[in-house]
Amino acid sequence: MAARKHDDDTIIAALTGRTVTAAAEILGLHPRRVAAHKARLAKVGIAPEHGLTVQAPEAFAMGKVTVQRNEKGEVTNTWARYSPDMELQLKAMQAAVKAMRRELKPEQALSAPPLTLAHLLNCFVITDYHLGMNAWGEETGADWDMRIAEDTLVAWFGAAIAQAPNARVGVFAQLGDFLHWDGIQAVTPTSGHVVDADTRFQKLVRVAISVIRRVTGMLLQKHEKVILLMAEGNHDLASSMWLRELFAALYAEEPRIEVITRPDPYYCIEHGQTSLFFHHGHKKRMDGLETVFIAKFREVYGRTKHSYAHTGHLHHRVVRETNTMCLEQHRTMAAPDSHASRGGWMSGRDAQVITYHSDHGEVGRITVSADMLRGEAA
């Protein structure tokens, strides 16, 4: 069958009310070519056999489609559900980060503190912070908005840093879902569920950058070296990427700061004979994490004597010790949103700074709860 070129309108017209084989006869194309065109059009929301002949809005992809037919098999109603095109959104984020890396003026290096303990590392674990989420206290038991979240984070780091020992290394272990949503629409990136948003996304981005810079400055005054970990979460798949790249560019001229830019959502820090592993928990739950960390970081695991894994995602504290490592699921500092409150998923609200010795593993732990900060921020 001789191949002929056709525009989309001609292909759509041929497919309307016909099978792929019948449309191929009309178009003079092999049925496989017509099937490929049909699949391509479906990705942008065009499915003439279901009565869909209008392309999905820009930056959106076709999701679930419900079709109602009469007794003759004719389409009478069609309900189409569109979701943000994550691939296009990610490309836009990557382009923005690339531009920022060219134009961003890096922070200047600061003087190190006069005395730190070389064998110690303070790990400040923050997970599921949900910056930008709105919670109404009458409904959820506690209020949460942008102002409360920003003030609480700064107050928490102030209290945690003041109580922590003068370790040489400080780790800001942000384990994902730092932002409550991931784009212009206040929806979860993968399922498209509408979330309780306090603000516009641009303001959320602005506050996120500002508060992380502020906290990083506080950590630099305490520690000789600071490691920033912005882990991927299920609420901020794309935003975690631009946070990593943005802060890597921002602190490019600060030798005392290391920003982990690893794109794979499993992370590792080696501290002498101590290995620390991190993952949000959206891809692997606690019962499957141990072997994943060992497989992905085999050399680090083999060199170290004490291993600890940290995860979040479910907002409850769980500690499990195996033959190879101690795994810990951390609480959130954020108040529950309406979805969590109505579903009965309640948990305590605190975060911890854990001190690790290069030779002996965990040697100290400080817990600062939201209630302890109520007078200062929350």
VOBA-1610 file (N, C-alpha, C; in pm, whole numbers, padded with zeros to 5 digits, always signed):
BEGIN
Met+00085-00119+00000Met+00000+00000+00000Met+00089+00124+00000Ala+00070+00210-00094Ala+00153+00330-00107Ala+00127+00423+00011Ala+00237+00475+00068Ala+00224+00565+00182Ala+00195+00706+00134Arg+00100+00773+00201Arg+00068+00910+00166Arg+00072+00995+00294Lys+00110+01121+00281Lys+00114+01210+00396Lys-00023+01275+00414His-00066+01282+00538His-00194+01343+00571His-00178+01429+00695Asp-00255+01538+00701Asp-00253+01619+00823Asp-00343+01554+00927Asp-00337+01606+01049Asp-00412+01545+01158Asp-00562+01550+01135Asp-00611+01659+01075Asp-00755+01670+01052Asp-00804+01558+00961Thr-00726+01525+00857Thr-00764+01417+00765Thr-00764+01283+00837Ile-00663+01260+00920Ile-00655+01134+00995Ile-00770+01122+01093Ile-00803+01232+01160Ile-00914+01230+01255Ile-01045+01202+01183Ala-01064+01266+01070Ala-01187+01244+00994Ala-01200+01098+00949Ala-01088+01037+00907Ala-01091+00898+00862Ala-01120+00803+00978Leu-01070+00834+01096Leu-01089+00746+01212Leu-01227+00759+01275Thr-01293+00873+01252Thr-01422+00897+01316Thr-01526+00796+01268Gly-01572+00716+01360Gly-01673+00616+01329Gly-01622+00495+01254Arg-01491+00480+01243Arg-01435+00368+01166Arg-01328+00295+01246Thr-01300+00173+01204Thr-01189+00098+01261Thr-01059+00146+01200Val-00947+00103+01260Val-00816+00138+01206Val-00800+00084+01065Thr-00847-00036+01042Thr-00834-00097+00908Thr-00912-00018+00804Ala-01034+00020+00839Ala-01116+00098+00744Ala-01055+00234+00718Ala-01004+00298+00824Ala-00939+00429+00806Ala-00814+00417+00720Ala-00740+00305+00736Ala-00619+00284+00656Ala-00652+00274+00508Glu-00765+00210+00473Glu-00807+00199+00333Glu-00835+00337+00275Ile-00902+00420+00353Ile-00935+00555+00305Ile-00809+00640+00287Leu-00717+00627+00383Leu-00597+00712+00381Leu-00487+00659+00291Gly-00498+00533+00253Gly-00392+00475+00171Gly-00266+00450+00251Leu-00283+00416+00377Leu-00170+00390+00466Leu-00179+00248+00521His-00066+00195+00563His-00067+00066+00628His-00138+00080+00763Pro-00217-00018+00807Pro-00288-00009+00935Pro-00196+00021+01054Arg-00070-00028+01049Arg+00022+00001+01160Arg+00053+00150+01168Arg+00063+00213+01050Arg+00087+00358+01049Arg-00032+00433+01108Val-00151+00389+01072Val-00272+00455+01124Val-00282+00433+01275Ala-00250+00311+01322Ala-00253+00282+01466Ala-00154+00370+01542Ala-00036+00394+01481Ala+00063+00481+01544Ala+00012+00625+01553His-00053+00671+01446His-00113+00806+01449His-00221+00813+01555Lys-00302+00708+01565Lys-00409+00705+01664Lys-00354+00714+01805Ala-00247+00641+01834Ala-00184+00645+01967Ala-00124+00782+01996Arg-00063+00842+01893Arg-00003+00975+01910Arg-00111+01078+01942Leu-00221+01073+01872Leu-00329+01168+01895Leu-00394+01148+02032Ala-00403+01021+02074Ala-00465+00992+02204Ala-00389+01056+02318Lys-00255+01067+02304Lys-00174+01126+02409Lys-00207+01272+02433Val-00258+01340+02330Val-00294+01481+02345Val-00445+01499+02355Gly-00517+01390+02379Gly-00659+01401+02409Gly-00753+01382+02292Ile-00702+01342+02176Ile-00787+01325+02059Ile-00814+01176+02037Ala-00941+01138+02049Ala-00983+00999+02029Ala-01117+01001+01957Pro-01119+01015+01823Pro-01244+01033+01750Pro-01343+00917+01768Glu-01292+00797+01791Glu-01382+00684+01811Glu-01465+00698+01938His-01419+00787+02031His-01493+00813+02154His-01555+00953+02155Gly-01555+01019+02041Gly-01614+01151+02033Gly-01525+01264+02080Leu-01395+01236+02100Leu-01300+01339+02144Leu-01220+01387+02024Thr-01247+01507+01979Thr-01180+01560+01860Thr-01106+01691+01889Val-01100+01732+02016Val-01033+01857+02054Val-00911+01823+02137Gln-00798+01884+02104Gln-00673+01855+02174Gln-00679+01902+02319Ala-00609+01829+02407Ala-00602+01865+02549Ala-00539+02002+02564Pro-00571+02074+02672Pro-00509+02205+02694Pro-00358+02194+02698Glu-00290+02302+02665Glu-00144+02303+02664Glu-00090+02267+02801Ala+00014+02182+02802Ala+00082+02135+02923Ala-00001+02036+03003Phe-00109+01982+02942Phe-00189+01880+03007Phe-00191+01755+02919Ala-00211+01640+02982Ala-00216+01514+02911Ala-00349+01446+02939Met-00391+01360+02846Met-00515+01288+02863Met-00504+01187+02977Gly-00603+01185+03062Gly-00608+01088+03170Gly-00722+00991+03148Lys-00808+00977+03246Lys-00920+00884+03238Lys-01031+00941+03151Val-01094+00857+03069Val-01204+00897+02983Val-01323+00805+03010Thr-01438+00865+03035Thr-01562+00789+03053Thr-01653+00817+02934Val-01698+00711+02866Val-01780+00724+02745Val-01916+00659+02767Gln-02021+00732+02736Gln-02157+00678+02743Gln-02210+00656+02601Arg-02260+00536+02575Arg-02312+00501+02443Arg-02459+00458+02456Asn-02533+00476+02346Asn-02672+00430+02346Asn-02680+00285+02302Glu-02803+00233+02286Glu-02820+00092+02252Glu-02765+00058+02114Lys-02745+00159+02030Lys-02688+00136+01897Lys-02535+00141+01898Gly-02478+00169+02013Gly-02333+00180+02021Gly-02279+00317+01987Glu-02369+00414+01969Glu-02326+00548+01935Glu-02291+00627+02061Val-02188+00711+02050Val-02144+00792+02163Val-02245+00902+02190Thr-02296+00907+02314Thr-02390+01012+02351Thr-02328+01116+02444Asn-02237+01072+02531Asn-02168+01164+02621Asn-02025+01115+02645Thr-01936+01211+02662Thr-01796+01178+02692Thr-01746+01271+02802Trp-01686+01211+02904Trp-01625+01290+03011Trp-01475+01261+03012Ala-01396+01361+02984Ala-01250+01345+02978Ala-01186+01410+03100Arg-01087+01343+03154Arg-01013+01397+03269Arg-00869+01422+03226Tyr-00826+01547+03240Tyr-00690+01584+03202Tyr-00605+01604+03328Ser-00478+01576+03316Ser-00385+01597+03426Ser-00262+01669+03373Pro-00190+01740+03460Pro-00070+01811+03414Pro+00029+01715+03349Asp+00084+01757+03236Asp+00184+01675+03167Asp+00316+01689+03242Met+00351+01587+03322Met+00468+01596+03407Met+00597+01605+03327Glu+00598+01543+03208Glu+00719+01549+03125Glu+00744+01692+03078Leu+00638+01760+03032Leu+00654+01899+02989Leu+00689+01988+03108Gln+00625+01962+03222Gln+00653+02042+03340Gln+00797+02026+03384Leu+00847+01902+03379Leu+00985+01876+03418Leu+01082+01947+03323Lys+01052+01943+03193Lys+01137+02011+03096Lys+01140+02162+03122Ala+01024+02217+03157Ala+01019+02360+03186Ala+01102+02393+03310Met+01092+02307+03413Met+01172+02327+03534Met+01321+02318+03503Gln+01358+02220+03421Gln+01499+02203+03387Gln+01552+02324+03311Ala+01469+02377+03221Ala+01510+02496+03145Ala+01525+02616+03238Ala+01432+02628+03335Ala+01441+02740+03429Ala+01566+02730+03515Val+01595+02610+03563Val+01714+02590+03646Val+01840+02618+03565Lys+01842+02573+03439Lys+01959+02598+03354Lys+01982+02748+03338Ala+01873+02822+03319Ala+01885+02967+03305Ala+01933+03031+03435Met+01880+02982+03548Met+01920+03039+03677Met+02067+03014+03707Arg+02116+02897+03663Arg+02256+02865+03689Arg+02348+02960+03614Arg+02300+03010+03497Arg+02382+03105+03420Arg+02380+03243+03483Glu+02266+03282+03542Glu+02248+03419+03585Glu+02258+03439+03736Leu+02247+03331+03813Leu+02244+03343+03958Leu+02380+03383+04013Lys+02380+03480+04102Lys+02503+03520+04168Lys+02523+03434+04292Pro+02629+03354+04298Pro+02647+03263+04412Pro+02670+03339+04542Glu+02634+03273+04651Glu+02662+03327+04784Glu+02813+03327+04808Gln+02861+03428+04878Gln+03002+03435+04911Gln+03033+03345+05031Ala+03154+03291+05035Ala+03195+03201+05142Ala+03199+03275+05275Leu+03160+03204+05382Leu+03163+03259+05517Leu+03275+03194+05598Ser+03317+03261+05702Ser+03421+03206+05789Ser+03365+03090+05870Ala+03449+02988+05889Ala+03406+02870+05965Ala+03404+02902+06114Pro+03323+02832+06193Pro+03324+02851+06338Pro+03461+02814+06395Pro+03500+02874+06507Pro+03637+02856+06558Pro+03667+02716+06609Leu+03565+02643+06662Leu+03594+02514+06721Leu+03480+02417+06693Thr+03512+02305+06628Thr+03415+02199+06608Thr+03481+02064+06637Leu+03400+01964+06667Leu+03449+01831+06698Leu+03453+01748+06571Ala+03575+01713+06527Ala+03595+01652+06396Ala+03525+01518+06380His+03505+01444+06487His+03450+01310+06476His+03297+01307+06478Leu+03232+01423+06494Leu+03086+01425+06508Leu+03017+01483+06384Leu+02896+01433+06359Leu+02807+01481+06252Leu+02668+01496+06311Asn+02610+01615+06295Asn+02471+01639+06336Asn+02379+01625+06215Cys+02282+01537+06224Cys+02188+01515+06114Cys+02052+01572+06154Phe+02014+01682+06090Phe+01887+01749+06119Phe+01782+01694+06021Val+01692+01610+06071Val+01599+01538+05985Val+01464+01610+05982Ile+01427+01658+05863Ile+01296+01721+05841Ile+01229+01646+05726Thr+01108+01599+05747Thr+01038+01529+05639Thr+00891+01568+05636Asp+00833+01562+05517Asp+00690+01587+05498Asp+00648+01721+05559Tyr+00725+01826+05529Tyr+00697+01955+05591Tyr+00575+02023+05529His+00545+01994+05404His+00424+02042+05336His+00408+02194+05344Leu+00517+02262+05310Leu+00512+02407+05302Leu+00409+02447+05196Gly+00322+02540+05230Gly+00217+02583+05138Gly+00083+02519+05165Met+00079+02420+05254Met-00047+02354+05289Met-00127+02443+05384Asn-00257+02436+05372Asn-00345+02511+05461Asn-00427+02415+05546Ala-00423+02432+05676Ala-00503+02352+05769Ala-00579+02446+05861Trp-00707+02420+05877Trp-00794+02499+05963Trp-00805+02427+06097Gly-00760+02492+06203Gly-00751+02427+06333Gly-00881+02369+06383Glu-00993+02435+06355Glu-01122+02384+06402Glu-01153+02248+06338Glu-01100+02226+06218Glu-01127+02102+06147Glu-01020+01996+06175Thr-00894+02040+06183Thr-00782+01945+06187Thr-00714+01935+06323Gly-00747+02025+06415Gly-00685+02024+06546Gly-00570+02120+06561Ala-00516+02172+06448Ala-00405+02269+06453Ala-00404+02348+06322Asp-00372+02475+06332Asp-00361+02559+06213Asp-00225+02538+06146Trp-00223+02556+06014Trp-00098+02549+05938Trp-00114+02633+05813Asp-00023+02726+05793Asp-00022+02807+05672Asp+00122+02848+05644Met+00141+02934+05544Met+00276+02971+05503Met+00352+03039+05617Arg+00287+03131+05685Arg+00357+03204+05791Arg+00394+03110+05905Ile+00299+03028+05947Ile+00327+02935+06057Ile+00439+02839+06018Ala+00433+02788+05895Ala+00533+02691+05851Ala+00672+02753+05846Glu+00683+02874+05792Glu+00813+02941+05783Glu+00869+02970+05922Asp+00787+03028+06007Asp+00833+03063+06142Asp+00870+02938+06222Thr+00791+02832+06206Thr+00817+02710+06281Thr+00949+02647+06241Leu+00978+02646+06110Leu+01103+02584+06065Leu+01224+02659+06120Val+01220+02792+06112Val+01332+02871+06164Val+01346+02852+06315Ala+01233+02852+06385Ala+01237+02833+06531Ala+01288+02694+06566Trp+01247+02592+06489Trp+01293+02456+06516Trp+01445+02446+06500Phe+01498+02499+06390Phe+01642+02494+06369Phe+01716+02573+06476Gly+01658+02686+06517Gly+01722+02763+06623Gly+01735+02683+06752Ala+01626+02613+06790Ala+01629+02533+06912Ala+01718+02411+06897Ala+01712+02345+06783Ala+01791+02223+06761Ala+01941+02255+06755Ile+01976+02360+06686Ile+02117+02398+06675Ile+02174+02437+06811Ala+02095+02509+06890Ala+02142+02553+07022Ala+02172+02435+07113Gln+02095+02326+07099Gln+02113+02211+07188Gln+02212+02108+07134Ala+02238+02110+07005Ala+02326+02009+06944Ala+02472+02038+06977Pro+02556+01934+06979Pro+02700+01956+07004Pro+02766+02026+06887Asn+02886+02076+06909Asn+02959+02150+06805Asn+03026+02052+06709Ala+02946+01982+06632Ala+02998+01884+06537Ala+03060+01954+06418Arg+03160+01889+06359Arg+03223+01947+06240Arg+03127+01951+06122Val+03044+01846+06107Val+02955+01835+05992Val+02810+01849+06037Gly+02735+01928+05963Gly+02591+01939+05983Gly+02519+01901+05856Val+02419+01814+05866Val+02342+01768+05750Val+02199+01817+05762Phe+02153+01891+05662Phe+02012+01926+05652Phe+01948+01815+05569Ala+01892+01715+05637Ala+01834+01599+05569Ala+01685+01624+05548Gln+01653+01689+05439Gln+01514+01719+05403Gln+01465+01602+05318Leu+01378+01518+05375Leu+01347+01388+05316Leu+01227+01387+05221Gly+01189+01502+05168Gly+01086+01504+05065Gly+00952+01556+05114Asp+00866+01593+05018Asp+00738+01658+05045Asp+00758+01787+05124Phe+00868+01856+05094Phe+00890+01987+05157Phe+00785+02084+05106Leu+00751+02076+04977Leu+00644+02155+04919Leu+00518+02070+04911His+00404+02132+04937His+00278+02058+04943His+00226+02021+04804Trp+00261+02099+04704Trp+00226+02064+04566Trp+00335+02110+04472Asp+00320+02078+04344Asp+00436+02076+04255Asp+00423+02158+04127Gly+00326+02247+04118Gly+00312+02323+03995Gly+00203+02428+04006Ile+00161+02483+03892Ile+00062+02590+03891Ile-00067+02545+03957Gln-00113+02424+03924Gln-00233+02371+03987Gln-00200+02307+04121Ala-00284+02332+04221Ala-00263+02276+04354Ala-00316+02133+04359Val-00245+02044+04292Val-00281+01902+04287Val-00156+01818+04308Thr-00175+01694+04352Thr-00061+01604+04364Thr-00011+01566+04225Pro+00120+01551+04207Pro+00177+01534+04073Pro+00131+01409+03999Thr+00114+01299+04068Thr+00085+01173+03999Thr-00063+01141+03992Ser-00136+01160+04101Ser-00277+01123+04102Ser-00370+01238+04069Gly-00321+01363+04076Gly-00405+01477+04043Gly-00506+01513+04150His-00485+01466+04274His-00577+01499+04383His-00561+01646+04424Val-00671+01716+04440Val-00668+01856+04481Val-00624+01864+04627Val-00531+01954+04657Val-00481+01969+04794Val-00524+02102+04852Asp-00517+02113+04983Asp-00552+02237+05053Asp-00433+02331+05045Ala-00441+02430+04958Ala-00328+02521+04934Ala-00353+02655+05001Asp-00246+02711+05058Asp-00255+02839+05126Asp-00223+02956+05035Thr-00155+02931+04924Thr-00101+03044+04849Thr-00083+03007+04703Arg-00028+03099+04626Arg+00004+03077+04486Arg+00141+03008+04476Phe+00160+02935+04367Phe+00282+02854+04357Phe+00407+02941+04353Gln+00401+03056+04286Gln+00520+03141+04280Gln+00560+03189+04419Lys+00462+03223+04502Lys+00493+03264+04639Lys+00549+03147+04718Leu+00496+03027+04694Leu+00548+02907+04761Leu+00694+02886+04725Val+00728+02899+04598Val+00867+02886+04554Val+00955+02990+04623Arg+00907+03113+04628Arg+00984+03222+04687Arg+01013+03196+04835Val+00910+03154+04909Val+00928+03130+05052Val+01018+03007+05076Ala+01001+02904+04993Ala+01084+02783+05008Ala+01231+02818+04993Ile+01265+02894+04890Ile+01404+02932+04868Ile+01455+03018+04983Ser+01374+03113+05025Ser+01415+03206+05131Ser+01441+03133+05262Val+01350+03043+05302Val+01365+02979+05433Val+01480+02878+05432Ile+01504+02811+05320Ile+01618+02719+05313Ile+01749+02796+05320Arg+01757+02910+05252Arg+01878+02993+05261Arg+01901+03038+05405Arg+01794+03077+05472Arg+01806+03126+05610Arg+01855+03015+05702Val+01797+02898+05688Val+01837+02784+05771Val+01980+02742+05741Thr+02018+02744+05614Thr+02154+02707+05576Thr+02255+02802+05639Gly+02223+02930+05642Gly+02311+03027+05708Gly+02328+02997+05856Met+02219+02954+05921Met+02227+02916+06062Met+02318+02795+06083Leu+02306+02697+05992Leu+02389+02577+06002Leu+02537+02608+05979Leu+02566+02703+05890Leu+02704+02741+05863Leu+02771+02806+05984Gln+02693+02873+06067Gln+02750+02934+06186Gln+02785+02830+06292Lys+02723+02713+06282Lys+02743+02607+06382Lys+02847+02505+06338His+02853+02474+06207His+02933+02363+06158His+03038+02410+06057Glu+03148+02338+06055Glu+03254+02368+05958Glu+03212+02328+05818Lys+03138+02217+05806Lys+03087+02171+05677Lys+02938+02145+05688Val+02864+02185+05583Val+02719+02165+05579Val+02683+02088+05453Ile+02602+01983+05469Ile+02554+01904+05355Ile+02404+01927+05342Leu+02361+01968+05222Leu+02219+01990+05194Leu+02165+01872+05114Leu+02062+01808+05165Leu+01995+01699+05095Leu+01849+01739+05075Met+01809+01757+04949Met+01671+01788+04913Met+01614+01665+04844Ala+01560+01572+04921Ala+01516+01444+04866Ala+01386+01459+04786Glu+01370+01370+04691Glu+01246+01365+04613Glu+01133+01311+04699Gly+01017+01377+04692Gly+00896+01327+04758Gly+00785+01310+04657Asn+00678+01246+04696Asn+00569+01225+04602Asn+00486+01350+04579His+00496+01450+04669His+00425+01577+04650His+00509+01678+04570Asp+00641+01660+04566Asp+00728+01759+04501Asp+00831+01693+04410Leu+00784+01608+04320Leu+00873+01536+04229Leu+00962+01630+04150Ala+00904+01730+04085Ala+00982+01823+04004Ala+01049+01931+04089Ser+00978+01977+04193Ser+01034+02085+04275Ser+01158+02041+04351Ser+01164+01914+04392Ser+01285+01868+04459Ser+01405+01876+04365Met+01380+01856+04235Met+01488+01865+04136Met+01542+02007+04127Trp+01450+02106+04111Trp+01503+02242+04097Trp+01559+02295+04229Leu+01512+02245+04343Leu+01573+02284+04470Leu+01718+02237+04477Arg+01742+02112+04437Arg+01880+02061+04439Arg+01971+02142+04348Glu+01926+02161+04224Glu+02011+02231+04126Glu+02027+02378+04161Leu+01923+02441+04210Leu+01930+02582+04246Leu+02031+02606+04357Phe+02025+02524+04462Phe+02116+02547+04575Phe+02258+02502+04543Ala+02272+02407+04452Ala+02407+02373+04406Ala+02470+02492+04335Ala+02390+02563+04256Ala+02441+02682+04187Ala+02462+02797+04284Leu+02369+02815+04377Leu+02376+02926+04472Leu+02501+02917+04559Tyr+02538+02794+04599Tyr+02653+02777+04688Tyr+02775+02720+04616Ala+02783+02744+04486Ala+02895+02692+04406Ala+03030+02747+04454Glu+03031+02866+04511Glu+03156+02928+04556Glu+03173+02919+04708Glu+03090+02837+04773Glu+03102+02817+04918Glu+03159+02677+04941Pro+03290+02667+04965Pro+03353+02534+04979Pro+03306+02456+05101Arg+03242+02522+05193Arg+03197+02456+05314Arg+03060+02389+05298Ile+02998+02406+05181Ile+02866+02348+05157Ile+02873+02245+05045Glu+02816+02129+05072Glu+02799+02026+04969Glu+02649+02006+04947Val+02606+02018+04823Val+02466+01995+04788Val+02458+01862+04712Ile+02379+01770+04763Ile+02363+01640+04697Ile+02266+01657+04581Thr+02315+01637+04458Thr+02233+01656+04339Thr+02194+01524+04273Arg+02212+01415+04342Arg+02180+01282+04287Arg+02034+01277+04244Pro+02004+01242+04116Pro+01865+01238+04070Pro+01789+01113+04115Asp+01859+01006+04143Asp+01795+00884+04192Asp+01746+00909+04335Pro+01622+00870+04371Pro+01566+00909+04501Pro+01615+00828+04621Tyr+01737+00775+04612Tyr+01801+00706+04724Tyr+01937+00772+04745Tyr+01968+00807+04870Tyr+02084+00891+04897Tyr+02168+00831+05009Cys+02296+00870+05011Cys+02389+00813+05107Cys+02493+00917+05147Ile+02528+00917+05276Ile+02637+01000+05328Ile+02728+00909+05409Glu+02857+00916+05381Glu+02956+00834+05451Glu+03032+00921+05550His+03037+00877+05677His+03104+00953+05782His+03191+00857+05862Gly+03316+00841+05816Gly+03406+00746+05881Gly+03351+00605+05872Gln+03333+00541+05988Gln+03279+00406+05995Gln+03126+00403+06000Thr+03064+00519+05976Thr+02918+00531+05984Thr+02861+00566+05848Ser+02761+00490+05805Ser+02693+00519+05678Ser+02548+00556+05706Leu+02502+00663+05640Leu+02366+00713+05656Leu+02294+00703+05521Phe+02176+00645+05520Phe+02098+00627+05398Phe+01964+00700+05412Phe+01914+00753+05299Phe+01794+00834+05303Phe+01704+00803+05182His+01574+00801+05206His+01474+00785+05099His+01340+00834+05155His+01262+00901+05072His+01135+00956+05122His+01041+00847+05170Gly+01033+00737+05096Gly+00943+00629+05133Gly+00829+00608+05036His+00825+00690+04929His+00715+00678+04832His+00738+00567+04730Lys+00863+00524+04716Lys+00893+00415+04622Lys+00914+00282+04693Lys+00976+00287+04808Lys+01000+00166+04886Lys+00963+00192+05032Arg+00883+00103+05088Arg+00850+00112+05230Arg+00964+00053+05313Met+00953+00063+05442Met+01063+00023+05531Met+01104-00123+05512Asp+01006-00210+05489Asp+01040-00352+05481Asp+01120-00389+05357Gly+01129-00298+05260Gly+01207-00326+05140Gly+01329-00239+05121Leu+01350-00144+05213Leu+01457-00046+05195Leu+01596-00103+05220Glu+01609-00191+05315Glu+01741-00240+05357Glu+01822-00293+05239Thr+01765-00384+05162Thr+01840-00444+05051Thr+01863-00345+04938Val+01771-00249+04920Val+01790-00147+04816Val+01912-00061+04849Phe+01923-00016+04972Phe+02038+00066+05011Phe+02169-00012+04998Ile+02170-00135+05041Ile+02292-00214+05031Ile+02330-00236+04885Ala+02232-00262+04800Ala+02260-00286+04659Ala+02307-00159+04588Lys+02245-00045+04617Lys+02279+00079+04549Lys+02409+00140+04600Phe+02442+00116+04726Phe+02562+00175+04786Phe+02649+00064+04845Arg+02675-00036+04764Arg+02745-00156+04810Arg+02883-00123+04867Glu+02959-00036+04799Glu+03095-00006+04844Glu+03094+00069+04976Val+03005+00168+04990Val+02996+00243+05115Val+02955+00151+05229Tyr+02856+00068+05204Tyr+02811-00025+05307Tyr+02925-00119+05350Gly+03003-00164+05252Gly+03113-00255+05283Gly+03224-00190+05362Arg+03242-00059+05346Arg+03351+00010+05416Arg+03313+00049+05559Thr+03184+00053+05590Thr+03140+00108+05718Thr+03093-00001+05814Lys+03094+00034+05941Lys+03058-00061+06047Lys+02918-00036+06102His+02875+00091+06102His+02745+00128+06158His+02660+00190+06046Ser+02539+00139+06023Ser+02454+00187+05915Ser+02316+00225+05968Tyr+02266+00339+05918Tyr+02136+00391+05961Tyr+02060+00439+05837Ala+01931+00408+05833Ala+01847+00449+05721Ala+01733+00537+05773His+01703+00642+05698His+01600+00737+05738His+01497+00754+05626Thr+01369+00754+05665Thr+01261+00768+05568Thr+01146+00845+05633Gly+01048+00884+05552Gly+00933+00959+05601Gly+00804+00906+05538His+00731+00996+05475His+00615+00965+05390His+00487+00933+05468Leu+00494+00851+05572Leu+00373+00808+05642Leu+00348+00884+05772His+00437+00978+05806His+00418+01074+05915His+00424+01012+06055His+00438+00882+06068His+00447+00817+06197His+00591+00773+06225Arg+00628+00770+06353Arg+00763+00724+06389Arg+00764+00573+06407Val+00853+00509+06333Val+00874+00365+06343Val+01024+00341+06341Val+01073+00260+06434Val+01215+00225+06438Val+01227+00073+06429Arg+01311+00028+06338Arg+01329-00116+06319Arg+01479-00145+06303Glu+01528-00240+06382Glu+01669-00279+06371Glu+01678-00418+06308Thr+01761-00431+06206Thr+01784-00559+06139Thr+01926-00605+06164Asn+01967-00710+06097Asn+02104-00760+06112Asn+02207-00666+06052Thr+02163-00574+05964Thr+02259-00492+05891Thr+02252-00343+05923Met+02134-00294+05965Met+02121-00150+05988Met+02000-00121+06073Cys+01994+00003+06121Cys+01878+00052+06195Cys+01799+00144+06101Leu+01672+00112+06079Leu+01587+00190+05990Leu+01487+00269+06074Glu+01467+00396+06036Glu+01378+00482+06112Glu+01288+00562+06019Gln+01159+00555+06048Gln+01060+00638+05977Gln+01024+00754+06068His+01032+00877+06016His+01022+00996+06099His+00884+01062+06092Arg+00853+01133+06198Arg+00730+01212+06203Arg+00745+01341+06122Thr+00634+01408+06105Thr+00634+01540+06043Thr+00613+01647+06150Met+00659+01768+06120Met+00631+01882+06207Met+00500+01949+06168Ala+00450+01921+06046Ala+00332+01989+05995Ala+00206+01941+06063Ala+00106+02028+06069Ala-00025+01989+06117Ala-00091+01898+06012Pro-00186+01814+06051Pro-00258+01734+05952Pro-00346+01823+05865Asp-00359+01787+05737Asp-00454+01859+05653Asp-00591+01793+05667Ser-00690+01845+05595Ser-00825+01793+05609Ser-00833+01646+05565His-00755+01609+05462His-00755+01471+05414His-00708+01376+05523Ala-00599+01413+05591Ala-00547+01327+05698Ala-00640+01325+05817Ser-00694+01442+05854Ser-00780+01450+05971Ser-00909+01371+05950Arg-00971+01388+05834Arg-01096+01318+05807Arg-01074+01168+05793Gly-00955+01129+05746Gly-00924+00987+05733Gly-00878+00923+05862Gly-00862+01007+05968Gly-00819+00953+06097Gly-00673+00919+06105Trp-00590+00976+06015Trp-00447+00949+06016Trp-00377+01056+06099Met-00360+01030+06224Met-00304+01127+06317Met-00167+01080+06365Ser-00081+01174+06394Ser+00053+01139+06444Ser+00106+01253+06530Gly+00209+01224+06608Gly+00277+01328+06682Gly+00352+01419+06587Arg+00389+01538+06635Arg+00454+01637+06550Arg+00587+01677+06614Asp+00696+01623+06560Asp+00827+01661+06608Asp+00931+01629+06501Ala+01052+01674+06525Ala+01166+01642+06438Ala+01289+01631+06526Gln+01390+01562+06475Gln+01505+01529+06557Gln+01636+01569+06491Val+01733+01603+06574Val+01871+01614+06529Val+01946+01499+06595Ile+02007+01415+06511Ile+02074+01295+06559Ile+02225+01313+06538Thr+02301+01287+06640Thr+02446+01304+06633Thr+02513+01168+06613Tyr+02599+01162+06513Tyr+02670+01039+06480Tyr+02821+01058+06500His+02884+00958+06556His+03030+00955+06573His+03090+00878+06456Ser+03204+00925+06407Ser+03265+00862+06291Ser+03307+00718+06317Asp+03332+00683+06443Asp+03374+00547+06477Asp+03267+00464+06546His+03172+00531+06613His+03080+00458+06701His+02933+00470+06663Gly+02902+00532+06551Gly+02762+00544+06510Gly+02687+00648+06591Glu+02557+00622+06615Glu+02475+00720+06687Glu+02520+00733+06832Val+02541+00860+06873Val+02585+00885+07011Val+02498+00990+07081Gly+02402+01047+07011Gly+02317+01148+07075Gly+02195+01180+06990Arg+02091+01230+07056Arg+01966+01260+06985Arg+01890+01367+07063Ile+01839+01465+06989Ile+01759+01572+07049Ile+01627+01580+06973Thr+01517+01582+07045Thr+01385+01594+06985Thr+01324+01729+07021Val+01280+01801+06918Val+01211+01929+06939Val+01073+01917+06875Ser+00969+01930+06956Ser+00833+01912+06906Ser+00770+02045+06868Ala+00659+02037+06795Ala+00586+02158+06757Ala+00532+02228+06880Asp+00489+02153+06981Asp+00437+02215+07103Asp+00545+02297+07175Met+00670+02252+07169Met+00779+02324+07235Met+00801+02461+07170Leu+00760+02475+07044Leu+00784+02599+06970Leu+00661+02686+06963Arg+00553+02646+07028Arg+00426+02714+07009Arg+00434+02862+07042Gly+00505+02896+07147Gly+00515+03036+07185Gly+00599+03117+07089Glu+00691+03049+07018Glu+00783+03121+06929Glu+00730+03132+06786Ala+00656+03027+06741Ala+00616+03028+06600Ala+00477+02975+06578Ala+00452+02851+06623Ala+00327+02784+06586Ala+00213+02824+06678
//
